[in-house]
Amino acid sequence: MDIETFVNTTSRAWAIPILAHLHAGIAGRQAPLLTATGASRTAFAQSIDHLISIGLLERNPGYGHPLRPEFRLTALGVSAAATANKIHGVTAKEDQDLLRRSWTLPVLTALHEPSHFNDIKRNLRTITDRALSQSLKTMEGRKWVHRHVDEAARPPRSIYRAVNTGGLISRVVASEISFNG
């Protein structure tokens, strides 16, 4: 999967948990998925609609009642769900809130090697300076990212590195994502 598709996939809070649960074998019906993810009905519906619109999920055409829809992974969705399941497998339950933020996973993916702020921004073309800064600060507070100031450089520059749980996620996801450019 390319980085733009990954950014688009993670732009909805519940997309990765939904994909991970489908990969893990949770039935594709709405009720079991809703229970497994713990999402609100509205957020869940928005995430499902988003996953359908980007081609990772589809409604199961052979399944009956419109008030009890069933979903299945598309061919592209199968590989995305495998990646989501790997992410889900290396994180603790208390880390799920941070994973549901829009830029957490793309930023960790960009940190597959120690990087400067502008290098991360170059890999994630659509991220704003503010969003990147806030994401890095939040992950630094959780000890998922370590910031080192290179005093030898003029002017001094920060180098960011994924560590601890962030490092695990970065290693798992980076091998699955291609960076264009």
For each residue, the residues with C-beta under 8 A, 3 or more apart:
1: 5 6 9 76 79 80 83 176 177 178
2: 5 6 177 178 179 180
3: 6 7 106 109 110 123 124 177 178 179 180
4: 7 8 125 126 180
5: 1 2 8 9 54
6: 1 2 3 9 10 105 106 109 173 177
7: 3 4 10 11 106 124 126
8: 4 5 11 54
9: 1 5 6 12 15 16 19 51 54 56 80
10: 6 7 15 16 102 103 104 105 106
11: 7 8 15 50 102
12: 9 15 43 46 47 50 51
13: 39 43 47 100 101 102
14: 17 18 37 39 43 44 46 47 100
15: 9 10 11 12 18 19 47 50 51 56 84
16: 9 10 19 20 84 87 88 99 100 105
17: 14 20 21 36 37 39 84 88 96 100
18: 14 15 21 22 33 37 39 44 47 48 51 57
19: 9 15 16 22 23 51 56 73 77 80 81 83 84 85
20: 16 17 23 24 81 84 85 87 88
21: 17 18 24 26 33 36 37 88
22: 18 19 26 28 33 57 71 72 73 77 81
23: 19 20 73 78 81 82 84 85
24: 20 21 85 88
25:
26: 21 22 32 33 36
27: 32 33 70
28: 22 33 60 70 71 72
29: 32 33 68 69 70 71
30: 33 34 44 48 68 69 70 71
31: 34 35 68
32: 26 27 29 35 36
33: 18 21 22 26 27 28 29 30 36 37 44 71
34: 30 31 37 39 41 44
35: 31 32 38
36: 17 21 26 32 33
37: 14 17 18 21 33 34 44
38: 35
39: 13 14 17 18 34 43 44 47
40: 43 44
41: 34 44 45
42: 45 46
43: 12 13 14 39 40 46 47
44: 14 18 30 33 34 37 39 40 41 47 48
45: 41 42 48 49
46: 12 14 42 43 49 50
47: 12 13 14 15 18 39 43 44 50 51
48: 18 30 44 45 51 52 57 71
49: 45 46 52 53
50: 11 12 15 46 47 53 54
51: 9 12 15 18 19 47 48 54 56 57 77
52: 48 49 55 56 57 58 59 71
53: 49 50
54: 5 8 9 50 51
55: 52 74 76 77
56: 9 15 19 51 52 73 74 76 77 80 81
57: 18 22 48 51 52 71 72 73 74 77
58: 52 61 71 72 74
59: 52 63 69 70 71
60: 28 63 69 70 71 72
61: 58
62:
63: 59 60 69 70
64: 68
65: 68 69
66: 69
67:
68: 29 30 31 64 65
69: 29 30 59 60 63 65 66
70: 27 28 29 30 59 60 63
71: 22 28 29 30 33 48 52 57 58 59 60
72: 22 28 57 58 60
73: 19 22 23 56 57 77 78 80 81
74: 55 56 57 58 77 78
75: 78
76: 1 55 56 79 80
77: 19 22 51 55 56 57 73 74 80 81
78: 23 73 74 75 81 82
79: 1 76 82 83 176
80: 1 9 19 56 73 76 77 83 84
81: 19 20 22 23 56 73 77 78 84 85
82: 23 78 79 85 86 176
83: 1 19 79 80 86 87 172 173 176
84: 15 16 17 19 20 23 80 81 87 88
85: 19 20 23 24 81 82 88 89
86: 82 83 89 90 172 173 176
87: 16 20 83 84 90 91 99 105 169 172 173
88: 16 17 20 21 24 84 85 91
89: 85 86
90: 86 87 165 168 169 172
91: 87 88 95 96 99 165 168 169
92: 95 165
93: 96
94: 97
95: 91 92 98 99 142 165
96: 17 91 93 99 100
97: 94 100 101
98: 95 101 104 138 139 142 144
99: 16 87 91 95 96 104 105 169
100: 13 14 16 17 96 97 104
101: 13 97 98 104 135 138
102: 10 11 13 131
103: 10 106 107 124 127 131 132 135
104: 10 98 99 100 101 107 108 135 138 139
105: 6 10 16 87 99 108 109 169 173
106: 3 6 7 10 103 109 110 124 127
107: 103 104 110 111 120 124 127 132 135 136 139 145
108: 104 105 111 139 144 145 162 166 169 170 173
109: 3 6 105 106 112 170 173 174 177
110: 3 106 107 115 119 120 123 124 179
111: 107 108 114 115 120 145 160 161 162 166 170
112: 109 162 170 171 173 174
113:
114: 111 159 160 161
115: 110 111 119 120 123 159 160 161
116: 119 120 157 158 159 160
117: 120 121 132 133 136 157 158 160
118: 121 122
119: 110 115 116 122 123
120: 107 110 111 115 116 117 123 124 127 132 136 160
121: 117 118 124 127 129 132
122: 118 119 125 181
123: 3 110 115 119 120 179
124: 3 7 103 106 107 110 120 121 127 132
125: 4 122
126: 4 7
127: 103 106 107 120 121 124 131 132 135
128: 131 132
129: 121 132 133
130: 133 134
131: 102 103 127 128 134 135
132: 103 107 117 120 121 124 127 128 129 135 136
133: 117 129 130 136 137
134: 130 131 137 138
135: 101 103 104 107 127 131 132 138 139
136: 107 117 120 132 133 139 140 145 147 160
137: 133 134 140 141
138: 98 101 104 134 135 141 142
139: 98 104 107 108 135 136 142 144 145 166
140: 136 137 143 144 145 146 147
141: 137 138
142: 95 98 138 139 165 166
143: 140 146 163 164 166
144: 98 108 139 140 162 163 164 165 166 167 169
145: 107 108 111 136 139 140 160 161 162 163 166
146: 140 143 160 161 163
147: 136 140 158 159 160
148: 158 159 160 161
149: 156 157 158 159
150: 153 156 157 158 159
151: 156
152:
153: 150 156 157
154:
155:
156: 149 150 151 153
157: 116 117 149 150 153
158: 116 117 147 148 149 150
159: 114 115 116 147 148 149 150
160: 111 114 115 116 117 120 136 145 146 147 148
161: 111 114 115 145 146 148 167
162: 108 111 112 144 145 166 167 169 170
163: 143 144 145 146 166 167
164: 143 144 167 168
165: 90 91 92 95 142 144 168 169
166: 108 111 139 142 143 144 145 162 163 169 170
167: 144 161 162 163 164 170 171
168: 90 91 164 165 171 172
169: 87 90 91 99 105 108 144 162 165 166 172 173
170: 108 109 111 112 162 166 167 173 174
171: 112 167 168 174 175
172: 83 86 87 90 168 169 175 176
173: 6 83 86 87 105 108 109 112 169 170 176 177
174: 109 112 170 171 177
175: 171 172
176: 1 79 82 83 86 172 173
177: 1 2 3 6 109 173 174
178: 1 2 3
179: 2 3 110 123
180: 2 3 4
181: 122
